[in-house]
Amino acid sequence: MQLVLKPAQFDVLLMENMFGDILSDEGSVITGSIGMLPSASVGAQRPSGAWVGLYEPVHGSAPDIAGKGIANPLGAIGSIAAMFEYTFGLIEEATAVNTAMEATLNAGITTKDLKGNSSTEQVGKAICEAIG
């Protein structure tokens, strides 16, 4: 209930896989689209401090829109930023990716699911350009 009523109060949600799957789908719709959310299944921490993890967007493979250029790439790109930070310890790189995604959204470069008219490729290229 709190996730729906006051989602901004949460930064990280930790739960087992089944509830994580349910709440991540719910949370993604709160953000405006299931294509927006990155996710991570994090395991043990290595002696180096890096976390073992599986990083992926919340959404599935979306075969119904495959090849149409309308998929929102933000969840997948955000998952890469999380991997940079938690598994590889590349904080600056993760921050650069997250900042570029935010700048792209603020510029109104969005896919159809967010009422935009940019393609998957155009959003990806805009993020790459914003990284510099």
C-alpha angles and dihedrals in degrees: 000000000000091000089060098039101041110010094161091069090072127077100164130013118202120196143127120284103267095051090040090056093049096045095042090057090048092046093050092057089052088059091053103262142030086234093068104071130085119199140193135199101205125197134174125348114239122224087257089063093250118130122229106233150160111222123196142140116269093242125079127242093286097215089180091070100031113137094010096102093231102105115118107240097194096095092052094045091046089052089057090052090053090049091050090053105039105030102028101028091230097147097162092050092048090049091050091053093047092046091050091051090051092048091050092051091046089052089057094245099146141140127250094271088065093045092261130126101220122115125237089257094049092052091047092049092048090054092048090050092049090054087057 
